[in-house]
Amino acid sequence: MKIGIANDHAATDMKKQILEYLVEKGHEVVNYGTDSYESVNYPEFGEKIGRAVASGEVELGIAICGTGLGISLAANKVHGVRAAVCSEPYTARLSRQHNNANVLAFGARVVGIELAKMIVDEWLSAEFMGGRHQDRVDMIMEIENRP
């Protein structure tokens, strides 16, 4: 699978580790984040990963900042993105199964690397269930079209 990954300065180390982990599992990974520890603006990287996912440049995206919240808010401003902040595997699984989340976000200051790997594994292994959940996802996506 082709996965995009983005981060700010707070998550540079975790991004590097998750990127390596994904490559080891056989995924193609595109880096949209910073490799620097110098302060950067997370909205820029949230938008980058959001646009990459929405355009189909990558199939799914992972966004990491200090908490996962700021970068996910920016990604969610991109039409077609459903970014979910997940600090544990159960929510990650359900975000895919019920909400068809196409961007996973988490915080490098909130979860450790082993928990982050578990979150990523659960998210990637889950499949959208469709059915009544599709109706709800459609309702969410319709909100983007309202003035």
Disulfide bonds with the S-S distance in Angstrom:
none
